[in-house]
Amino acid sequence: MHGVHDEIIYIGKAVNLYNRVHQYFQSPEGKSPKIRRMISNIRRFEYIVVDSELEALVLENNLIKENRPKYNTLLKDDKTYPYIKVTTGEAYPRIFMTRKFIKDGSRYFGPYTSSLSVKECLEMLHKLYRVRTCSRKLPEECGKERPCLYYHLGQCMGPCTGNVSREEYSEGIRDALEFLSGKYEKIKKILTDKMQAASEEMEFEKAIEYRELLKAVDDLSVRQKVTAYDNDDRDIIGLSQDGRNCIVCVFFIRGGVMTGRENVRIDMTGEETLEELVSEFIKRFYTGTPYLPKEIWIQCDIPERELLSRWLNVNIRIPKIGQKEKLVEMAVENAVTILRKDGEKLKKEQLRTIGANNEIRDLLGLGRLERIESYDISNISGFENVGSMIVFVNGAPKNSDYRKFRIRTVEGPNDYASMREMLTRRFAKDENDTRFGAYPDLILMDGGKGQVGIAEKVIGELGICIPAAGMVKDDKHRTRGIWYKGKELPIDPKSEGFHLITRIQDETHRFAIEYHRSLRSKEQVHSILDDIPGVGPTRRRALLKYFRNIDLLKQADVEELLKAGSIDRRTAENIFAFFHNNN
């Protein structure tokens, strides 16, 4: 279903398409306000014919993930989970965190629900087994560069030095793999022995460090109270709904042990049944995930259960008796508790984001307002003019869509000309340009009449219809109203809409200033070397790569400078003389 701007507002599937569409246009009685609004916004239908229900299910899910239509049931937490990856295919394997599961011969452990836990686990592995963290290609690059800080701290064997055999290094990797597989007894004995030895030698700081590591291993090795009767992997799903709010609690059982829990919010239309919500959650949550358990346990039977089982290649079960049923009940109870506990918090957050967004929509008289884009220019006396674009969707920042612009055609402090260039570069592209995302429903300028005039002129020249508004400030540079369609609209400074405008304004300034500051820092670092005869971009990069910082470079003699690469003796003497004379 397409809306007034030809955007996709709903995606569905049906065996009998006529009956499915017809039901939306029957009596409006009993339909939620959201569904009635959706029906009023439908302008045209588009349909795709496929060969089977399974193909329809897959296509529907892919299209919803890609387009995120306003009136579909969507997960609030659309994220990937961290894994621990061991690159066993390399001569000297690495161990690190990743959110991508690729069939490349490596071993993956997870998924884990907490990235903090993964980082703590990795820190422990590096301290215990001294495996490398760098991305150097070994053994090809052995001895070509100095070893890193981890080597000097004793947290890496230093295979890059060429002094560590593959057999010696592989022993540490094997121990790490055993640890990640849940075999903790060996390492606990090693840590206990080291702790006692350090204590006997009166090296109490080392003893305390080993004690803390031992405690961390103990914490990891404690089996959870929730265990299954076998060592299979399964997810247990419990759902609770209250009006328009819905929480899903998922317990992750791995090898018979509960390794974590995830709570997910669902954006509902208000008309879904419990069975429909569970079904939609499974579709959205498990699409594209790199790891699927052997079984999924749920609290009620759902439509298309067999179809979903075939699609995901997992066994979806509804436990009815005994301990298995109690595990599902526990997941449901957790969802109920979270929904009750977070109810008020959720309402406040909705007022702060969606509610505030709707206040701005109503103030400006817009039919639709989801995506707001705001722009700012930053410079110091015309130095390095830069622009920033920040994006808020339904009242919340969407950091992935933020963009930076380095102004190319404007010299000096001309904010209007710089803004014109930035807006032209932003909107001259097609709406579906992946660099920027969809066009906004509102352009919100940091200034008043002048800034809005620039925006309106640019979008008018490009033949685009996007409303533009600006933030009008008082004598103390505080926002007092919104400039829109040639007049100032007052806004209550105590309203959520006003607070949202202030957050957008502050975020726009912060993003632009941080970008400008980073460019200034780079310019300051480079300007010192640019003053030295014979040092251009290539030699500058070689010097910074070899010496890491200016202080080390200042202390180097001519012979040391020659080791940096791309540096001849004459240039080395110039560099030495430059810093020596300046000192």
N, C-alpha and C positions, 0 to 999 in steps of 0.2 A: 504494500500500500504506500503510495506517494502522497506527500503533503502539499501545502500551498506553494512552497518553493521547490517543488519536485524532489525534495529529500525523502529518503525512505523512512517511514514512521512505524511500520510494522512488517514483520516477516512471519509467515506461517506455512503450514502444509496441510493437505487434506486428500483423502481418497476421492471424495465427491466435492469438487471445488465449488460448485453452484450452491450446495446446501451450506457449506462453511461460510461463504461470503454473505449469503442471504440472511443468516441468523443475526448479523450485525445490524441489519436495517429493518428488523422487526420492531415491535413495541419497545420504547426506551425504558419502560418500567422495569425496575430490578437491576438495571445496569448502573455501574459506578460512574461518578462524575468524570473520572479519567477516561473511561471507555466512551462516554458520550462526547467528550472533547475530541477523542481520536476520530470518531465517526464524522464529526463536523469538519475535521481537517483533511479528510480523504479527498483527493482530487482525481486520482486515476489508479488503476490496478495494473500490475505486471505479473505474468506467471511463466513458470518454466515447467515443462513436462519431462518426467524421468520414468525409468522403466520399473522401479520397485519402491516399496515403502522404505527399505533400507537406504537406497540412494537419496530419497527425499529427506530422510532424517539427517544424513551426512551433509547434504547441501544446505538445508535449513540452518543447521548449527554453524557451518562455516560462514554463511552470509550474516548471521546475527553477530558472530565474533568480529567480522570485518566492519560491519556498518553500525553496530550498536544502536538499533532503532529505539526511539523514545518510548514506545508503548509495548515493547517486549519485556519479559521478565529477565532481568540481568543481575549478575553477581556484582556486589559492591567492591569486593576485594579481588581484582583481576591481576594476579601476580604469579610469578614462578617461584619454585622452592629451591633452596640451595642443596647441592650435592658436594661430597668430597671426591675428587677425581685423582686417581693414581695412574700416571702415564706409563703403564707397564711395557708399552711398546718401545720406549726409548732406552738407550744404553744406560743412562743414569736417570731413572725415573724421578718425576716431581710429584708433590702432593699439594693440592690447592683446592679452593672453593670455586664452584662454577654453578651457573643456573641453566646451562645447556647440556643436554644429554645427547651425545653424538656417538654413533657406532663406529669408533675409531680404534678399537682394540684395547682401550684403557678400561680400568675397573672403576666403577662408581659405587659410592656408598650413600644411602639416603633414600628418599628425600628427607630433609630435616625441616622442622617448622621454625626454628630460630637460627638466624644467621649468626647471632652472638655466640650460641653454643658451638657452632661450626668453627668460628674463629678461635675460640678458646681451645677446642680440640686440636686444631692445626698448630697452635702455639705450643701445645704440649708435645705433639709429634715431633716438631722441629727441635725442641729441647732434648727430647729423649733419644731420637734416632738420628738427628743431625742430617736430615735430608735437605737437598737444595730447594730454594724457592725461585731462583732466577730462570729466565727463558733462554739461556745460551744453548747453542747446539753443541752438544758434547758427544764424542771426544774431539770433533773437528776443531773447536775453538779453545781447546785446552792450552793454557799458558799464554794466550794472546792478550788477556787483560788481567789486571790485578784482582785478587779475590775480594768479595764484598764484605760489608760490615758483619754479616752473620758468621762468616768464617772466623773473623777476629774475636767474636763474642763466644765462640765455641758452639754455635748452634747450626753449623754446617760443616760437613767433612771436607769441603773444598775440592770436589772432583775437578773443578776448573783449573786447579793448579797442575793437574797431571800426575799428582803423587798418590792418588787413591785408586786402587784396582777396582774393576767392576765386581769382582767377587766380594770384596770387603764392603762396597757400597750396597750390593744386592742383599747382604745379610741384614742391614738396617731396614731396607724396604720390606723384606719378608716379615720382620718383627712388626713393622708398622701395619702391614696387611692383616696380621693375626690380631693386632689390637683393634683395628677397625671392624674385624669380623666378630668381636665380642669375647676374644680369648684374653682375659686380663691377668690371669694368675702369674704368668711368666714375668710380666713387667712389674707386677706388685712385689714379687720376690726381689727383682733387680733393684727397685727403688728402696725397698726396706734394707737391703744389704748396703747400698750406697749411703743411706741416711745414718745407719749405725757406724759405718766406717768413718764418715765425716765427723760424727759426734766424738768418736774415740780419738781422732786426731785433733780435736778441739776446733774444727772448722765449722763453727755453729751456723754461720750464714748459709753455707752449702747444705748443712743438715736441715735447716728450716725450709730451704728451697725444695729439697727432696721430699720433705714432709708434706708440703703443699701440693706437690705433684701427686703424691700417694693419695692424698685426700681427694683430689680431682678424679683420679682413677677409681677410687672407691665409690664416688658419687655416680660415675658412669656405669659401674658394674652392678649397682643395686638393681635387682629386678623389680619391676613395677608390680603393684598389687593386681593390676588387670592383666591376666594371662589367659591364653587359650589352651586347648587340650593338645595342640600340635604346634609345629614350628612354622606354620604357613603365614603368609602376609595377607592381611585383610584390612579394610577400612570399615568402621562402624559409624553410621550416619544417624543423627537424631535431629529433628526439626521442630521448632515451636513458632507459632504465628499469633499475632495479636493485632487485629485490624489490618493496618497497612504496613506493619512491621513484621519482619521475619528473620530469625536467626537459625543457622544450621551449625551444629557442632559435629566435627569429624574426629574420631579417634583413629590414630594410625597404629596398627599392630604389625610389628615386623619381627619375624622369628618367634612369635608367641609372646612378645613383650610390647607393651604400649610405649612407643618411643616419642609420642607427642600428640598434641591436639591443636586443631585449627577451628576458629569461629568465623563464619562468613555471613555477611548480611546480604539479603536478597531484596532487590527493588521490585516491588509488587505493583499490580494494577488494582488489587483489592478484591478481585473476583475469583482468584485461583483457589482450588480445593487443595487439601493437604497432599493428596496423591499427585496432583499436577505439579505442585511445588517441588516435591521430592524428585519427580521425573526431570523437571527442568534443571534442577541443581546438578544432577548426575551428568546431564548433557554438557552443561557449561563448565563444570569443574574439571571433568576428566578429558575434555577435548584437547588434543595436542600435548597432554602431559607425557613426559618421557618415561614415566614409570607407572604401571598399573598393578595393583595387588591381585592376588588370586581370586579373592572374594570381596564383595561389598554387601554388608548387612544393613537392612533398612527397616523402618518401623511399620510399614504398611505396603500392601501390593500397589503397583503403579501401572498406568497405561504403558503399553509397549515394552513390558519388562523383558520378554524374550527377544524383542528386536534390539533393545539396548545391550543385552547380554551378548548377542551375536556381533554387534558393532564394536563393542569394547573388548570382546573376547575375555570377559570375566563372568563369574557366577554371582548373580544378584539374588540374595536370599532374604527371607522374612522369618527369622527365628520365632518360634511360638512357645517354647517351653524351656525351663531349666536355666542354667547359667548363661547360655547364649542370649536368651530373651532379656535377662537382667542387664547384660552389657549394653544392649540397644536402649533399654529403659534408662540406663545411666546417662547415655549420650543425650537422650531427650530431656532428662532432668537438668543436665548442664545447660542445654539450650534455653530451657524455661527460666533458669536462674539468671543467665546472662541477659535475656530479654527483659526480665523484671528489673534487674540491677541497672541496666544501661538505658532503660526506657526514657527517663527524664534527660539523661545526657544526650541521647539520640535526638530527642525533641529539640533541645537547645541547639544542637549542631545543625539540625535541619533549618531552624529559624535563622541561624547565623549564616548559612550558605544558601539553600534553596529559597527560604523565606525572604532573605535579603535580596536575592536575585529577582524574585517576583515583585518586590517593592519597587525596584528600579524599573522593571518592565511596565508596571502599572503607572508609575510616575510619568514615563515617556510615552505611554499609550501604545506600546508595541504588542503585536499579536504573539510574538515568540521571542524569547530571550534565553539562550543557553550558553552560547560562547561569546565572551567579551575579550577583545584585544586592546591593550593599552601600549602606548609608545612614549619614549623619552629620548632626548639627546643629551650627551654629556661631553664637555670639553673644558679645558682651562686655557683661557685666552686664545682659543682656536686651535690649541695643540691636540692632535689626534681626535678629531670629531668622530664620535661613535654613537650608534643608536641601539636601542633595546626594544624588543617586543615581548610582552608577557601575556599569558593567556589564562583566563579563569573560565571554567565550565561549571555551570550550575552553582556558582558562588564559591568554588574551590579552585586553587591554583592547579594548572596542568603543566608541571615543569618540563615534561618531555617536548612540549610545543614551544617553549621559549626559544627565541632566536636573537642573535647578535648581528649588527651591521657595522662595518667599517666604512665610514662615509668617504666616497671616492672623488666626487666632483666639486666639493665645497671647500674653499680655503678661508680660514678665519672663523670667528665666532658668529656664524649666521644660522641660528636655530631653525628659522622658517625654511630656508633653502635645504638644510640638512634633513629636516622632517619630510620635505617634499620628495627628496631622493629616496629616503627609506620607504615611504609609503608606496612610491611608484615601483620600487623593486619588489615590495611585498605583494602588490595586487596586480602587477603586469602579467604574472604567471597564471596558469589555469587554476581553477578552484581546487582541483584534485592533485595539484603539485604536492608530492610527498614531502618536500622540504618544509612546507608551511602548514599543511593540513587544510581542512575545510575553511571557507570564508566565515568570518564572525557574524553574529547577529547584531553586534553593536561595536563601533569603534569609540573608545573612550580616551580622549586626549587629556594630557596633563594640564593644559592651559584652557583659556576660555575662548572668546570669539575668534581671535586670530588663529589659534591652532586648529579649531574646528573648521574655519574657512579653508585652510590648507588641505585638510582631509577631504572636505566636500569637493574641492576643486579637482583633486587627484582622482577620486573615484568617479566623479562626473566625466572627466576626460577619458577614463577607461571604460565608460559605459556600464558601470557596476552600481547596483542599488543596495547600499549598505548605510544605515543611519549612523551619524556621527554626533557625539556629544562631548562637552568639555567640562572641566571642573573649574568653576569660578571661585577666586580666592578673595579674602578680605585684605585689609591693610596689614594684618599680621601674618599673611601668607597661609591662612587657614581656609579650607574649603567651606563655602557658605551656600553654594547652589550649583545647579547644572545648567550649562548653556546648550539649548537644543532648539533647532528650527528658528533661530533668530531671536530668541528671548531667554531670559534667565528664569529657571524654575526653582523655587525655594525647596529645601529639603530639611526635614527635622534632624538636627544634629544628634538627637538621642535615638534615632531609628536604626534598625539593623541595616537598612539600605545605605544610610550614611556611613556606618562603620565599614561596610563592604567597599564602598568607594575609597575610603581612607586606606584600607588594606591594599587595594589595587594600586593606589597612588604610591604608597610606601614601597611596595614590591617593585614597581616600575623604576623608581629612583635607585633602589638598592642594586638591581640587576645592571643598570646602565653604569653606575659608579664603580661597581666591582670590575666590570669589563674594562673600563677606562683605566682603573688603577693597575690592572694586570698589564696593559699595554705600556703604561708609563714605566713600570718596573722593568720590563724587558728592554725598553729604550735606554734606561739608565745603566743597565748591566752592559749593554752592547756599546754604549757611547765611549766608555773607557778604552776598549780595544780598538774602536774605529779611529781613534786619534793616533794610533801607532802606524808609522809608515810600513807598507808591505803587508798589513793584516786586512784581508777582505773577508767576505762571508764564509768561504771554505776554511780558511785558516782559523778564523774566530771559532767556528764550530769544533774544529779539531782541538784547539787549546782548551775550550770549556769541557769537552768530552774527556780529555786526558786529565786535566787538573781539577775538575769538578767545581772549583770556585776561584774567585779572583785572589783571595788571600794566599792560596797555595801557588798560584801563578806568580805572584809577586816575589815569593821566596825562592823560586827556581833559578838555577844558574843556566848558563848558555848550553852546557851539555845536556842538562835535563830538559831544556826546551826543545832540543833537537829530537827528543824521543816522542814528541807529541804527534808526529806525522804531518806531512805537507809543509813543514817548517824548514827552510834552508838556514845556513849559518848567518847570513847577513840579516835575515828577518829576526832570528833568535837574538842577535846582538842588539838590534833595534829595540826589541821587547825588553831585554835586560836593562838597557840604558834608559829606556822610558821610565820604568818603575824605580830604577836605582836613583835617577836624577830627581824624580818626584819625591822620593823619600828624604 
